[in-house]
Amino acid sequence: MGSQQNLFTVGSKVWVPDAADAWEEGEVVALEGGGGQLTVRLGNGGKGQVVVAASECFAREEESSIVDDMVKLAYLHEPGVLHNLMQRYQRNLIY
């Protein structure tokens, strides 16, 4: 996914891999190595920062919205689909 690294700039909303929850939301605070490495501030509550390869991150929507049809997601990838399913399940909108 070498072209994926060009998607991110400082301030980009991203999903980064997480061992406990599969994916963690974050925001890019710095680019390193020509954009190949990203410094990402995790979560909304200041959970710290990580440095991760841009190829391991996925773009995240600015606003978290729940959609009934996954095709309506701005970014149709694993973290986006899982997040939408979790949000729908928590609100008992499973069908």
Sequence and secondary structure as in RCSB ss.txt:
>XXXX:A:sequence
MGSQQNLFTVGSKVWVPDAADAWEEGEVVALEGGGGQLTVRLGNGGKGQVVVAASECFAREEESSIVDDMVKLAY
LHEPGVLHNLMQRYQRNLIY
>XXXX:A:secstr
 GGGGGG  TT EEEEEETTTEEEEEEEEEEEGGGTEEEEEETTTT  EEEEEGGG EE  SS    SSGGG SS
 SHHHHHHHHHHHHHTT   
